[in-house]
Amino acid sequence: MEGLIVESKSNTNGFGIIIKHRDGVYPEKEFYFENETNQKEWLRILSEYKENSVYNQFLILEKIGAGNFSSVYRGVEKKT
């Protein structure tokens, strides 16, 4: 979730959220929910994941591998 911005949006489609990249790298996405309670729960969950970013928990060291969809880095947990 690094670099993503999450905002609430409500209109005639219902209660929604917008997810976009801060640099515009990826297209903006909109998701709508049946009610405001579900919208708020998703906003809470996404916010929690953003606060628990891997970059906050680990010191990222050298790259040790890569594939078509990801890269793998050696890391050290900051707590220990």
QUIVEN-V460221 format. One record per pair of residues at least 12 apart in sequence whose C-alpha atoms are under 10 Angstrom apart, sorted by the first residue. I is the first residue (numbers start at 1). J is the second residue. D is the distance in whole Angstrom. If there is no record, write none. Layout:
I;J;D + I;J;D
This chain:
1;19;10 + 1;21;9 + 1;46;8 + 1;47;9 + 1;49;7 + 1;50;6 + 1;51;9 + 1;52;9 + 1;53;7 + 1;54;9 + 2;21;9 + 2;22;9 + 2;49;10 + 2;50;7 + 2;51;10 + 2;53;7 + 2;54;9 + 2;55;8 + 3;20;9 + 3;21;6 + 3;22;6 + 3;23;8 + 3;24;10 + 3;25;10 + 3;50;9 + 4;19;7 + 4;20;6 + 4;21;4 + 4;22;6 + 4;23;9 + 4;24;9 + 4;25;10 + 4;26;9 + 4;28;10 + 4;50;8 + 5;18;8 + 5;19;6 + 5;20;5 + 5;21;6 + 5;22;6 + 5;23;10 + 5;28;10 + 5;46;10 + 5;47;10 + 5;50;10 + 6;18;6 + 6;19;5 + 6;20;7 + 6;21;9 + 6;22;10 + 6;29;10 + 6;30;10 + 6;43;8 + 6;46;8 + 6;47;8 + 6;50;10 + 7;19;7 + 7;20;9 + 7;30;10 + 7;43;8 + 8;30;9 + 8;31;10 + 8;32;10 + 8;39;8 + 8;40;8 + 8;42;10 + 8;43;8 + 9;30;9 + 9;31;9 + 9;32;9 + 9;39;9 + 10;32;8 + 10;33;10 + 10;36;9 + 10;39;9 + 11;32;10 + 13;31;10 + 13;32;7 + 13;33;9 + 13;34;9 + 14;31;9 + 14;32;6 + 14;33;6 + 14;34;7 + 14;35;7 + 14;36;8 + 14;39;9 + 15;31;8 + 15;32;5 + 15;33;5 + 15;34;7 + 15;35;6 + 15;36;6 + 15;37;9 + 15;38;8 + 15;39;6 + 15;40;9 + 16;30;7 + 16;31;5 + 16;32;4 + 16;33;6 + 16;34;9 + 16;35;9 + 16;36;8 + 16;38;9 + 16;39;6 + 16;40;9 + 16;42;10 + 16;43;10 + 17;29;8 + 17;30;6 + 17;31;5 + 17;32;7 + 17;33;9 + 17;39;7 + 17;40;9 + 17;42;8 + 17;43;8 + 18;30;5 + 18;31;7 + 18;32;9 + 18;43;10 + 19;31;8 + 19;46;10 + 54;75;10 + 54;77;9 + 55;75;10 + 55;77;10 + 55;78;10 + 56;77;9 + 56;78;8 + 57;75;10 + 57;76;9 + 57;77;6 + 57;78;6 + 57;79;7 + 58;74;10 + 58;75;6 + 58;76;5 + 58;77;4 + 58;78;5 + 58;79;8 + 58;80;10 + 59;73;10 + 59;74;9 + 59;75;5 + 59;76;5 + 59;77;6 + 59;78;6 + 59;79;10 + 60;72;10 + 60;73;7 + 60;74;6 + 60;75;5 + 60;76;7 + 60;77;9 + 60;78;10 + 61;73;6 + 61;74;5 + 61;75;5 + 61;76;8 + 62;74;6 + 62;75;8 + 63;75;9
